[in-house]
Amino acid sequence: MSAAVRVKTVIFSVISGKLQVYLPANRLVQDIVSHAASLNKIAKNVIERIAGSVINEGYLEQLYTFSHPFEHMMEVDVVYYYLLSAAEINKDHLKSFIPVSELSGKIAEYGIISYAIQRLRWKIEYTNVVYSLLSREFTLSELQKIYETILGKRLDKRNFRRKILTLGLLRPSGGRKTGLKARPAKLYAFRKRQPAMVKVF
């Protein structure tokens, strides 16, 4: 029995204050495994086409693998999810991102996307992977908004700031964000832009 292996990638970004997923033609992007390359590399190639540049820091995780047995062959889908900063998206691909709040069960891969959203929510509770969705410098308000957008709920501003600053994940960048209604906000950066275990919530 032969087997056909496909790599599917659920690409998340936070755009205009909403968690969105890349769904050109209402389908997840996929590649057939037909050459000598790792599955991770195949998934990254898809992401780099959307970003229009080489990706080195974003968070990529294999979600799960499932198979479809047929009489004379087996189809295997390896599913990944990836966190892509809105600033890294090639403008030609922005129109193919859809807010997850607007998805419905009519989309063929709705179950896959729903599971990826749940995994992402669990992941941000005990890791720092939200760095993938932010620019190198950001305000604490922008960081809080990312968490709220993914979790789908409001967080207490004072408690959030106290907790996040005690974790040792961030460092002041030395800059301030101007052009705000309030006084200029202090800018921060992640000490390390790579996955790390940390109890956020």
JODA-V885746 format. One record per helix or strand of 2 or more residues. SS is the DSSP state (2 for helix, 1 for strand). FROM is the first residue (numbers start at 1). LEN is the number of residues. If there is no record, write none. Layout:
ss=SS from=FROM len=LEN
ss=SS from=FROM len=LEN
This chain:
ss=1 from=2 len=14
ss=1 from=18 len=5
ss=2 from=24 len=3
ss=1 from=29 len=4
ss=2 from=39 len=13
ss=1 from=59 len=11
ss=1 from=73 len=11
ss=2 from=86 len=3
ss=2 from=91 len=6
ss=1 from=97 len=3
ss=2 from=100 len=3
ss=2 from=110 len=17
ss=2 from=129 len=5
ss=2 from=140 len=12
ss=2 from=157 len=10
ss=1 from=170 len=8
ss=1 from=185 len=6
